[in-house]
Amino acid sequence: MHTVPLSEFRANASAMLDLVEQGETVRILRHGKPVAELVPLKAEEAAAKVPSWKRPFEPVVLPPGVSLSQAVLDERNESPW
């Protein structure tokens, strides 16, 4: 773990983030007291941060002879709310 005063962190923020990327923890002090810790993300947390619109999805398969607009209307009518 690296412990740095706030002034040093401000001056070397990029280098501190490089350390965190390498798996190190950086503790930031203000007036000699710890106020924050930068810790690396766990692999599953990093994967969970992918927005839903970037995640893969299964394509919609419509029954033969049904248009997309009709399928949407049917789904709306079947919805309980």
C-alpha positions as CSV (number, residue, x, y, z in Angstrom):
1,M,0.0,0.0,0.0
2,H,1.2,3.5,-0.9
3,T,0.4,6.4,1.4
4,V,0.6,9.9,-0.1
5,P,-0.4,13.3,1.0
6,L,-3.1,15.0,-1.1
7,S,-0.6,17.5,-2.6
8,E,1.5,14.6,-3.9
9,F,-1.5,12.8,-5.2
10,R,-2.6,15.9,-7.2
11,A,0.8,16.4,-8.6
12,N,1.1,12.7,-9.6
13,A,-2.5,11.5,-10.1
14,S,-1.7,9.7,-13.4
15,A,1.2,7.8,-11.8
16,M,-1.0,6.9,-8.8
17,L,-3.7,5.5,-11.1
18,D,-1.0,3.5,-12.8
19,L,-0.1,1.9,-9.5
20,V,-3.8,1.1,-8.8
21,E,-4.0,-0.5,-12.3
22,Q,-1.1,-2.7,-11.3
23,G,-3.0,-3.9,-8.3
24,E,-1.6,-1.6,-5.6
25,T,-3.8,0.4,-3.1
26,V,-3.1,4.1,-2.7
27,R,-4.2,5.8,0.6
28,I,-4.6,9.6,0.4
29,L,-3.9,11.8,3.4
30,R,-5.2,15.3,4.1
31,H,-3.4,17.0,7.0
32,G,-1.9,13.7,8.0
33,K,-5.2,11.9,8.3
34,P,-6.4,9.2,5.8
35,V,-9.4,10.4,3.8
36,A,-9.6,8.0,0.8
37,E,-8.2,4.8,-0.6
38,L,-7.9,4.0,-4.3
39,V,-8.3,0.2,-4.7
40,P,-8.2,-1.8,-7.9
41,L,-11.6,-3.2,-9.2
42,K,-12.2,-6.9,-9.0
43,A,-12.6,-8.7,-12.3
44,E,-16.3,-9.4,-11.8
45,E,-17.0,-5.7,-10.7
46,A,-15.3,-4.5,-13.8
47,A,-17.4,-6.8,-16.0
48,A,-20.6,-5.7,-14.2
49,K,-19.8,-2.0,-15.1
50,V,-20.6,-2.7,-18.8
51,P,-23.8,-0.7,-19.6
52,S,-26.8,-2.8,-20.6
53,W,-26.8,-1.4,-24.1
54,K,-23.3,-2.8,-24.7
55,R,-24.1,-6.3,-23.5
56,P,-24.9,-8.9,-26.1
57,F,-28.5,-10.0,-26.5
58,E,-30.6,-12.6,-28.3
59,P,-32.3,-11.4,-31.5
60,V,-36.1,-11.3,-31.5
61,V,-37.7,-14.1,-33.6
62,L,-41.2,-13.3,-34.8
63,P,-43.7,-15.9,-35.7
64,P,-44.2,-16.3,-39.5
65,G,-46.7,-13.8,-40.9
66,V,-46.6,-11.4,-37.9
67,S,-45.2,-7.9,-38.4
68,L,-43.0,-6.3,-35.8
69,S,-45.6,-3.6,-35.0
70,Q,-48.3,-6.3,-34.5
71,A,-45.9,-8.2,-32.2
72,V,-45.3,-5.1,-30.1
73,L,-49.0,-4.4,-29.8
74,D,-49.8,-8.0,-28.9
75,E,-47.1,-7.9,-26.1
76,R,-48.5,-4.6,-24.8
77,N,-52.0,-6.1,-24.6
78,E,-50.8,-9.2,-22.8
79,S,-48.9,-7.1,-20.2
80,P,-50.5,-7.1,-16.7
81,W,-50.1,-3.3,-16.3
